[in-house]
Amino acid sequence: MQAVELTLPFPMPSETTRPFGIALHDAVRSSLESMDELHECIIPCVHFLRSAGVGPAQMILTMKDCVRQSALKRRALGHEFAVMNADQLMEQIVKWAIVEYYRS
């Protein structure tokens, strides 16, 4: 086997990268759609908490607990990565919740 001179980035033929590009686009599109849906589902939760007189710090703690409880329920149903997925989204969920809490 001959050694290949490494250049960065290493060139790849389009017949190799085309399927990857299509899959990447599809994954991003479906991910954005699901993130938009998640964002929309946070709004009524935050509105409920704010209208109930819950302060911002307690709202954040409540939303975090809601995420954790939901993940634990999903894991109990056999979704082994539910907690890890929820942890990865936690920061974004909290940001959205804070913005929505202070939206007039």
Buried (B, 14 or more C-beta within 10 A) or exposed (E): EEEEEEEEEEEEEEEEEEEEEEEEEEEEEEEEEEEEEEBEEBEEBBEEBBEEEBEBEEBBEBBBEBBBEEBEEBBEEEEEEBBEBBEEBBEEBBEBBBEBBEEE
